[in-house]
Amino acid sequence: MVASIDAGAIDALGEERLDWRFKAIPASLHGMPVADVRANRPPLDDFGTPLLTLDAGALDHNVRTMARWADAAGIALAPHGKTTMAPQLWRRQLDAGAWGVTVANLPQLRVARAFGVRRVMLANALLDPAGLAWLAAELEKHPEFEFTSWVDSPRSVELMDEALRLARAQRRVDVCVEIGGPHGRTGVRDDGDARALADAVREAPTLRLTGLAGYEGALAHDASDEGRGAVDAYLRRMANLFGGLDYETDEPIVTAGGSSFFDQVADVLGGVGGRVVLRSGAYIVHDDGFYREISPFSRGAGDARLRSAMHGWARVVSRPEPALALLDAGKRDLPFDEGLPMPQLVRGKGPEAVEKAQVTAVNDQHAFLEDASVEVGDVVKLGLSHPCTALDKWTLIPVLDDAEADHPAVIDLVRTWF
C-alpha cells in the first residue's frame, strides 16, 4: 500500500534550527533543532508574547472524535488543509483514517505534494496554464498521485483542456462539476447548465468526469432553522443531480461539507451512492467562538464535543486608565474576523482576574482589555475564534502538554506554510 504522506519529509522538520525568524521563540533556544526542543520540554513561561499555542490533548481528542464520527456515518474525510497548512497535522488526520487532503489553490497543492500527500482534492478550479503544466508533469512522474479539481463553466473546461494539451499531459485530470447556490460563491447555479457542463467535461480528451462537488457553508452562517433549511435544500439538489450524471469512473465522488453542517451532508448525501467525501477542516483545532457555537457536535450530532486546541497569550503593556489595559497582541497575531479574543485567565492569578473582563477592540499590535484585575507585566490567556485566520499568522507554533496546567510545557513545534 502506498503511503498517504511522506513521513520522512515530516520527520525531517525536526532538524530545522530555531532562530529569529520565528515569533516568540526565546533566544535561549536559537540554534537548537526542533527535535531537541521536543526532548527538553521547555516551559511556556520561557516563551515571549504575543504567542499562539496548540494543545496536544485537544488535538488528539478532536482527530479521534471526527474520525470515529465519519467512520460511523460511512463517509470519507478529506480534511481541508487550508485551515492549518501544517503537514504535521495533516499526518495525524491521515493516520487516523482520512481519505485524502483538500486544498484551495495551487500554492497549497504544491505544499501538499512537497510532503508527498498522495490523494489531494483541489476545491477550486485550476486554470493557471503554468500550474496545469506543473500538474501534468507531477501526475506523469508520480503514478500513485491521485488528484481531483473542480469546474463550474464551459470556459473553465476549455482553458484546462487547452493548457493540458499544450503541456502534452499523459494522464487525464479528474474533475468534479461544482454546484453553487444563490448568493453563494463559485458553482453552477442552473441544473441544466450543470448537465451541459458534465457533457463538456466528458468531451474534453484531457479531463475525466469523476463527480459532483459543492460547498453548503456559503449559504448559511448560523444554525437557525432558516440557515439549516437553506443547507438542506441545497444538498438535496446536489443529491438529485448526482444520480442523473454519467461519470467516467466506477466510483464517482460527491463532495461537500465544511465544519458547520457536516451532519446534514451525511444525512442527505449518505444514501446517494458513490463515495461521499466530507471536507471539514476546522475540527482539528476547533475554537472558543464561532465553531464552538455552530459545530454539529455542539448541537448534538455526536456523543462527544470538540475542544478548542488553540489559545493566545498576551502581556499587559499599559494601564492608561483604571478600567483599561492594553495587551501586546493584535490583528497581526490573533484572529478577529469571527469574534474578538476572549480573556480566560491571568497566569498566576487564575480566571477570577478576568471574570468580568472583555476585549473590546484590536489594533494591529494591541488589544483593548476592559474591566480586568491586571497589572503591567501580567500574561493573559485568550480564547480565540476561527482557526483559519489564527494559524496563518504563525510559521512555527508551540504545542503544549496541557494548556490548562499552571505551568504548561512545550512538547512540540508545528511548522506552517501559508
N, C-alpha and C positions, 0 to 999 in steps of 0.2 A: 504494500500500500504506500502511495506517495505521501510524504509528509505535507500537512496543510500549511506549514510555515517553517521557515529556516531557523531552527533552534540555535544553530551555531552562530548565525548572524546576530541573534538577540543576546546570546551569551557573551558575545564579543563586546557588547556595550559595557560590560563590567570592567573593560580595560581602559575606558576613557578616563582621563585625568581631570580633576576639578580645577577650575581657575576662575578668573574674574568674569568670564562670560555668563556665569550662572548666578542669577539673582539670589540673594540671601544666603549663599553658601559662605560659611565663615572662612577667613583667611587661614585659619589653623588647618583646614582641610585641603588647601590649594596644593596641587601636585600629587594628591593621593588618588589612586584609581577608585572607581565606584565600588569595585569588589571589596576593597579594604574598608570602605565606609560601612558596607553591609556587615562585614565581620566585626567591626569595632562598635557598632550601635551607638553613635554619639547622641547625647541628649538634645532634645529640641531646644532647650534653653541656650545652647551654643549658637543657634542659627539667628540670623538677623531678621528684621522686619522691614517692609511688609513681606508676607510669606503666604503661599498656598501649600497645603499639605493634603495627602490622601491617607485614609485609614485602612490598614491591611485587613482587619476583621470585617469591615463593612464591604470592601471589595469582594472578598471571598464569599460572603453571605449573598451578595447581590448576584454574582455569577451563578452560584448554585441554585438560587431561587428561580432565576429566569430559565436556566437550563431544565430544571425539573418541570416548570410550567409548560414550556414549549414541547417537551417530550410527552407530557400527559395530553396535550392538545393535539398531538400528531402533526405538528408543523415544523418546518426547518427554520433555523435562525441564522441570518447573515447580518450581525450587528453593524450598525453604521459607524465606520471607523473615524468619521469626521469629528465625532464627539471628543475623542481623546487624542487622535493621531499619535498613539503610543503603541508601537508593535509589541512591547512587553505586555500590555493589557490585552491586545488582540490575541496574543498567545494564550492567555488564561481563558478567553472566551472560546477559542478553537479547541483547546484541550478539554473543555467542558462539553464539547459536542457540537459547537456551532458549525453550520454547513459551509460557511464562507464569510467574507468580509465585504461590506458595502463601502463605497467611496463616492464622493460628489463631483470630482473633477480630475483632470489629467495629472496635476502635481501630486494629488493624494494617491492616484493609481500608481505613480512612479515610486512613491514611498512603499506602498504595499508590495510591489514587485522587488524593490531593493531588499526586502526582508523575506522574499520567497513565498508570499501568500499565494497559494495555488488556485483558489477559486475566488474571483472578485466580480462583484456587480457594480457597475457604474450607474448610479441612479440619476442619470442625466443623458443628454445627447453629446456624443463626442464628434465634433465636426472640424476640429483643427487639422488641416492636412498634414502638418509636421507630426502632430500627435498620432494620427492614424497610421502614418508611415512607421513611426516607432512601434506602435501596437502590432502592426503586421509582422515586423521583424521579431518582436518578442514572442508572438504566437508561433512563428516558424521555428525559432530557436528552442522553445520550450514546449514540446508536445503535450506535457501534463498540465499546462496552464489553461484554465477554463475562465473565459471572460464573457460577460453579458453587458450590453448597454441598452439605452432606450432611444426611441424616435417618436416624434409627435407630429410630423408633417411630411408630405411628399418631397419637399425641398431638402429636408434633413436626410432622407434616403438617397436622394440624388448626390448630395455632397459627400456622404460617406462612400457611396459606390465609386464615385469619380476618384476620390483620394486613394481608396484601396486599389483601384485598377492601376493608377499611376505608380503606386508602391509595389505593384506586382505581388499582391498578397496571395499566399499559397493556401491559407485557411480562411474559410468564410467566418465572418464575425457574427456571433449570436446577438440578436436584438429582440427587445420586447416593445410592443406598441404601448405607448403611455396614454392613459386615460386621465383627463382633468375634469374639474368641476367649475361651476360658476364662481367667478371672483377668486378662483384658486391660483395656482402657479402654472407651470407648464402642463401639457397634456391635451389630447384631442377632446373637444367639447361635444361633438356630434357623433352619435354611434355609427351613422352611415359613413362618415369620414374615417372612423376607426377601421371599419371593414375595408374600405378602399385603400387605406394605408397598409393594412396587412397584405393585401394583394400586391401593392408596390414593393414591399419587402421581399415577398416570395419571388418576384420577377427580377430582383437585383442579384446578379450572379455572385457578388462578393458578400452577401448577407444571408442570414438564416433566421427565419421567424421561429422563436422559441418560447414566446409567452406574452403575457399581458401584465402591465405594471401601473402603479398609481400611488398617490400619497394622500390619505384622507385627512391628515393633520392640518392641511391648509384650509380646510372647510369649517373647522370649529376650533375655538381657542379656549373652550371650557367644557365641563362635563354636564352642562344643563341638558334638560330634555330636548330643547331645540338643537343644541350642538350635537348631541348623540344621534338625534333623528337625521340630521344632515349627513352625518358619517354613515349611518346605516343605509340611507338611500343611495349614497354613492357606491358603497360596497356591493349592494345588490345589483346595481347597474354593471359593475365590473363582473360579478358572477354570471349575469346573463350574457354578457359579451364573450366571456371566456369560453363558454361552451359552444359558441357559434363560429369560432375561427378555426381554420385549418393550419396546423403547425407542422414544422419540418423536424420534429423530434418526437420520440415515443413518450417522453415525459415532459410536457410543457410546464412552464413556470407561471404561477400567478402570484404577484408580489405586491404587498402593501405594508403599512404598519410602521408608525413612528413609536414613540414611547408613551403616548397618551391614550390610544384607543385599540391597543393590540388585542384586547378581549373580544371586541366586535369583529376584528379581522378574522380571528379564529372561528367565531360563531357563524359568520356569513360565508366566508370563503373556504372553510374547512371541509365542506362537502362537495365542492365543485369538481374534484378530480385533479389530476396532475400533482405538481409539487407546490404547496403553499409556502412561500418564503417571507418571513417576517424580518423587517429591517431595523427594529428598535435599537438605538444606540446609547441613549442616556441612562439606561437602567444600571449599568455597571458602576457609575458614580452617584447617580440619583442626586437629590439636593434637599435643602430645608425650606424650599419655597414653591416654585411653580410645579415641579414634578411630584413633590410630596402631596400636593392638593389634587392633581389630575390623574396620577398613575392609577391604572386599573387595580393594582394591588391595594391601594389606599381606599378603593371603592368596593373591596370585597371579592376581587377576581381570583384570589388565591388564598391559601391558608396562612401565608407569611407576608410580611410587608418588607419593602426595600428599606435600606438605611442610607442616610447621607454619608458618603465617603470623603467629602471634601470640606475643608474648613479654611478660613482666612485667619491670619494672626497679624494684628496691627498694634503699634505702640502709641500711647498718648504723647504727643509732642508739644501740646499747648493747652492751657486752660484760660483763655482770654476773658471768659465770662463765667459767673457762678454755675450756670446750668449747661455750659457748652464746653466740650473737649474736642480737640482736633486730633485725628489719628493719621498715621503716616501711610495709609493705603487709600488709593483712589481708583479712578476708571482705568488706569494703566495696569492695575494689579488684580482687581476683583470684578466679577460680573455685576451689572446694574440694569440690564435691559429687561429682565423679568422680575424686578423687585430689588430693593436695596439690601445690603448686608444686614444681618440680624445679630446684635450682641448676645452672646450666650454665657460667657463668664469672663472674669478677670483672673489671670494667672496669679495664684497665691491668695486670692480673695474669694474665689468661688462665684456662683451665679447671682448671689444676693446683690453684688455691687452693680449689676446691670439689670436688675429685675424690672425696673420701670423705664429703662433706657431704650432709645431707638436711634438708628442712623437716619437722619432726615435729608441728607444730600451728600453727593460725592463730587469732588473736582477731579482734575487729572491725577493729583498725587495726595489728596486729603479726603477724609470722611468726617462729616459733622456728626458727632455723638452727643446727644442731649439727655439730660437727667440721669447721668451715671455717677456713681460714687467712685471716682477715679482720680489719680494724681498723675502729674507728668512723669513719664517713665513706665507706667503700668502697661502691661500687654493684654489686649482684649482678644478673646477667641470669637470668631464671627461665623454664624451660619450663612450659607450662600444659596442663591437661586440661579439655576441654569448652568449646567456643566459645560455646555457647548461654547459659552463665552467666558468661561473661567480658565480652563486649561490652555486655551490659545495664547494666554498672556505669559506662559511659563515654559521654558525649554527644558528645565530639569526640576522635578517635583519630588520633595521628600515624602516617603511613605512611613507612617508612624505605626508602632506596635499597637497603640491604643490611644486615640485622640482624647479619650475621656479620663485618662490617668493624670495624676498630679504632675508627674514628670515623664512625659512620653519620650520614647527613644526612636531615633530614625533607623529603620531596618532595611531600607532600600531607597533607590532614587530612580524615578521613571523619566525617561527621555521622550520628548515630544518633537514632532516635525509638522509645523503649521505653515 
